[in-house]
Amino acid sequence: MPAVLLELGFMDSSVDVPIILTEKFADQCAASIVRVIAHRAKLPEKGESGPLYRVQVGAFNQRQNAEALLQKLKDAGYTDAFIT
């Protein structure tokens, strides 16, 4: 299986450490890693979609009722539906 070692800075560098500890740096690194993986896996590019909003569709005391609604949602094409 292929493997990759990423060096994103050096923890013993007085120049790198303040940068490494920022949220901006973490976001930039994560975005770059995702782009490379998607490119290597030949995944189609997605545009910026903006924020995602979650929708809850019911709360039940009995699991069988939740499972029945989940099946209705999946039959209707909601493939991301799940029970928590």
DODREN-73623 format. One record per residue (C-alpha): residue number from 1; residue in one letter; y, x negated, z negated. Coordinates in nm, 3 decimals. Example, Ala and Ser with C-alpha at 12.3 -4.5 7.8 and 13.67 -1.06 7.14 Angstrom:
DODREN-73623
+-----+-----+---------+---------+---------+
:   n : res :      yy :      xx :      zz :
+-----+-----+---------+---------+---------+
:   1 :   A :  -0.450 :  -1.230 :  -0.780 :
:   2 :   S :  -0.106 :  -1.367 :  -0.714 :
+-----+-----+---------+---------+---------+
//
This chain:
DODREN-73623
+-----+-----+---------+---------+---------+
:   n : res :      yy :      xx :      zz :
+-----+-----+---------+---------+---------+
:   1 :   M :   0.000 :   0.000 :   0.000 :
:   2 :   P :   0.343 :  -0.139 :   0.086 :
:   3 :   A :   0.573 :  -0.230 :  -0.200 :
:   4 :   V :   0.938 :  -0.323 :  -0.236 :
:   5 :   L :   1.120 :  -0.517 :  -0.508 :
:   6 :   L :   1.487 :  -0.426 :  -0.536 :
:   7 :   E :   1.743 :  -0.654 :  -0.696 :
:   8 :   L :   2.056 :  -0.455 :  -0.761 :
:   9 :   G :   2.240 :  -0.709 :  -0.974 :
:  10 :   F :   2.179 :  -0.957 :  -1.249 :
:  11 :   M :   2.189 :  -0.854 :  -1.615 :
:  12 :   D :   2.288 :  -1.207 :  -1.720 :
:  13 :   S :   2.596 :  -1.212 :  -1.495 :
:  14 :   S :   2.930 :  -1.135 :  -1.656 :
:  15 :   V :   3.048 :  -1.018 :  -1.313 :
:  16 :   D :   2.750 :  -0.789 :  -1.234 :
:  17 :   V :   2.694 :  -0.623 :  -1.572 :
:  18 :   P :   3.016 :  -0.415 :  -1.584 :
:  19 :   I :   2.945 :  -0.293 :  -1.230 :
:  20 :   I :   2.576 :  -0.221 :  -1.294 :
:  21 :   L :   2.661 :  -0.002 :  -1.592 :
:  22 :   T :   2.881 :   0.239 :  -1.397 :
:  23 :   E :   2.768 :   0.579 :  -1.277 :
:  24 :   K :   2.926 :   0.509 :  -0.937 :
:  25 :   F :   2.705 :   0.203 :  -0.889 :
:  26 :   A :   2.393 :   0.400 :  -0.989 :
:  27 :   D :   2.483 :   0.680 :  -0.744 :
:  28 :   Q :   2.548 :   0.433 :  -0.461 :
:  29 :   C :   2.219 :   0.251 :  -0.523 :
:  30 :   A :   2.023 :   0.577 :  -0.542 :
:  31 :   A :   2.180 :   0.709 :  -0.222 :
:  32 :   S :   2.104 :   0.385 :  -0.038 :
:  33 :   I :   1.744 :   0.379 :  -0.156 :
:  34 :   V :   1.693 :   0.742 :  -0.052 :
:  35 :   R :   1.843 :   0.675 :   0.294 :
:  36 :   V :   1.610 :   0.379 :   0.352 :
:  37 :   I :   1.300 :   0.569 :   0.237 :
:  38 :   A :   1.392 :   0.869 :   0.454 :
:  39 :   H :   1.455 :   0.642 :   0.753 :
:  40 :   R :   1.127 :   0.452 :   0.710 :
:  41 :   A :   0.937 :   0.780 :   0.665 :
:  42 :   K :   1.110 :   0.914 :   0.980 :
:  43 :   L :   1.242 :   1.217 :   0.793 :
:  44 :   P :   1.513 :   1.422 :   0.965 :
:  45 :   E :   1.865 :   1.365 :   0.836 :
:  46 :   K :   2.026 :   1.635 :   0.629 :
:  47 :   G :   2.398 :   1.692 :   0.604 :
:  48 :   E :   2.586 :   1.730 :   0.283 :
:  49 :   S :   2.489 :   2.071 :   0.154 :
:  50 :   G :   2.715 :   2.084 :  -0.149 :
:  51 :   P :   2.601 :   2.210 :  -0.488 :
:  52 :   L :   2.280 :   2.404 :  -0.535 :
:  53 :   Y :   2.269 :   2.716 :  -0.746 :
:  54 :   R :   1.960 :   2.841 :  -0.927 :
:  55 :   V :   1.859 :   3.206 :  -0.940 :
:  56 :   Q :   1.626 :   3.345 :  -1.204 :
:  57 :   V :   1.431 :   3.650 :  -1.097 :
:  58 :   G :   1.294 :   3.801 :  -1.416 :
:  59 :   A :   1.159 :   3.725 :  -1.761 :
:  60 :   F :   0.828 :   3.869 :  -1.877 :
:  61 :   N :   0.629 :   3.896 :  -2.199 :
:  62 :   Q :   0.302 :   3.892 :  -2.008 :
:  63 :   R :   0.211 :   3.609 :  -1.771 :
:  64 :   Q :   0.027 :   3.845 :  -1.533 :
:  65 :   N :   0.356 :   4.027 :  -1.463 :
:  66 :   A :   0.528 :   3.697 :  -1.388 :
:  67 :   E :   0.242 :   3.597 :  -1.158 :
:  68 :   A :   0.262 :   3.931 :  -0.974 :
:  69 :   L :   0.635 :   3.887 :  -0.909 :
:  70 :   L :   0.580 :   3.525 :  -0.807 :
:  71 :   Q :   0.327 :   3.639 :  -0.548 :
:  72 :   K :   0.571 :   3.901 :  -0.413 :
:  73 :   L :   0.839 :   3.633 :  -0.380 :
:  74 :   K :   0.603 :   3.395 :  -0.200 :
:  75 :   D :   0.488 :   3.675 :   0.031 :
:  76 :   A :   0.855 :   3.737 :   0.111 :
:  77 :   G :   0.895 :   3.373 :   0.214 :
:  78 :   Y :   1.045 :   3.219 :  -0.100 :
:  79 :   T :   0.831 :   2.904 :  -0.099 :
:  80 :   D :   1.025 :   2.733 :  -0.380 :
:  81 :   A :   0.955 :   3.005 :  -0.636 :
:  82 :   F :   0.769 :   2.899 :  -0.951 :
:  83 :   I :   0.687 :   3.001 :  -1.307 :
:  84 :   T :   0.825 :   2.798 :  -1.597 :
+-----+-----+---------+---------+---------+
//
